[in-house]
Amino acid sequence: MTGTMLTEEQRLALLLRQIKWAEEKTAFYRSAFERAGVSAASVSSFVDAARLPFWDHAEEEGADAPFFMLTLPLSGLLRMSVLHDEAGLGSIHCYTQGDVARQVQTTVDMLTACGVNRASTVLLAGDIADSRTLDLQYALDALGAAVLPCGGGAETAAQLLRAAVPDTIITWEHELPALEKYLEDIAVHRLITVGGRIAPQTVSRALAERMGARHAHIFTLAQMGALIGVACTAGAGLHLEERLFYAEVIDEAGHSSRADGACGQLVLSTLAAEAMPVLRYRTGLQVRLARARCGCGSVQLLITEG
């Protein structure tokens, strides 16, 4: 992946700033920290950060439910979007102008790593009301690629495919079965799937193989509000977008580690979210962390399933 890499000191500074911002601006985090007997002032290292409570959804209470983590008044927001998780449950996520700008820039870097460029013609299939799909759209615009946005399902995709033949397909994995019959007869060079697993699903890999297309995968979770990482070009795993997210793993006893080779449940925190910080979200995914330089040349944290 391209873009400026952060040092450990810079990453820690971002995490500490995020913790302080969350505590200052939201009653939700202040209350959670108080119950755990910690505060932003007591955290000065990654080890200290592991004492923070895990993030859990608050009970939804009518119209105020989406805003229990909001740090700013609505006038300070640029975007509000309903994001659906792997189970199809939707929740509202909010973003400032700075949030969107950072997410679009990191998405540009992810797509560049996948081989997308200004000469690409891209069918983008997904929910256009989802902020992450909008980030993909704006990133493609920034790259100068020709984009065929498809938010109307398989029939709309079929109509677009009759009008133009894209060399790249970007689709959410849950959309793929409906699109499959329209894709197998066209010459697509690149299939990029977006989903909530570290590695793409078997059906995605099988379709790419049948099409003879290069396959890349982007990892995201609705709870984190943005695209989280992109598959290693050498096929080793997934590279985390460390300018936006901090990763650790916990064992069955809840002990945290971020060391090279550490295994356990993946726990994610945002590093630069202004509108809705998320601290220590337990993803439920069992992973292994690798911090050595990857075979693809990247020094970004490598995450593999397991």
Secondary structure, DSSP 8 states (H G I E B T S, - for coil): --S----HHHHHHHHHHHHHHHHHH-HHHHHHHHHHT--GGG--SHHHHTTS--B------GGGGGGTT--S-GGG-SEEEEEE-TTS-EEEEEE-HHHHHHHHHHHHHHHHHTT--TT-EEEEES-TTSHHHHHHHHHHHHHT-EEEEE-S-HHHHHHHHHH---SEEEEEGGGHHHHHHHHTTS--SEEEEEESSSS--HHHHHHHHHHT-EEEEEEEEGGGTEEEEEE-TTSS-EEE-TTTEEEEEE-TT--EE-STT-EEEEEEEESS-SSS---SEEEEEEEEEE-S--TTS--S-EEEE-
